[in-house]
Amino acid sequence: MSHGSLENYYKSAFTLTHIHKMFSLTEYENMIPFEKDLYVSLLTEHIEVQKEEMLQEQAKQEALSRRRF
């Protein structure tokens, strides 16, 4: 295992088990590699969608506040 993939393993494990509380560490460690990749991919996609929705909402709020003045 290379340094980069070991680092990614720990980052993914931390993100899925502590930040998003999707799995226990034991559940994460018992996953087969493609399951881990799939969940990380789905989470990344979900975060991107949320970010885009947040940016759109901010743009709407800014447009509304400009119309009031």
WOCOR-V825031 format. One record per residue. N is the residue number from 1. RES is the residue in three letters. SS is DSSP state (A for helix, B for strand, O for the rest). Layout:
N|RES|SS + N|RES|SS
//
This chain:
1|MET|O + 2|SER|O + 3|HIS|A + 4|GLY|A + 5|SER|A + 6|LEU|A + 7|GLU|A + 8|ASN|A + 9|TYR|A + 10|TYR|A + 11|LYS|A + 12|SER|A + 13|ALA|A + 14|PHE|A + 15|THR|A + 16|LEU|A + 17|THR|A + 18|HIS|A + 19|ILE|A + 20|HIS|O + 21|LYS|O + 22|MET|O + 23|PHE|O + 24|SER|O + 25|LEU|A + 26|THR|A + 27|GLU|A + 28|TYR|A + 29|GLU|A + 30|ASN|O + 31|MET|O + 32|ILE|O + 33|PRO|A + 34|PHE|A + 35|GLU|A + 36|LYS|A + 37|ASP|A + 38|LEU|A + 39|TYR|A + 40|VAL|A + 41|SER|A + 42|LEU|A + 43|LEU|A + 44|THR|A + 45|GLU|A + 46|HIS|A + 47|ILE|A + 48|GLU|A + 49|VAL|A + 50|GLN|A + 51|LYS|A + 52|GLU|A + 53|GLU|A + 54|MET|A + 55|LEU|A + 56|GLN|A + 57|GLU|A + 58|GLN|A + 59|ALA|A + 60|LYS|A + 61|GLN|A + 62|GLU|A + 63|ALA|A + 64|LEU|A + 65|SER|A + 66|ARG|A + 67|ARG|A + 68|ARG|A + 69|PHE|O
//
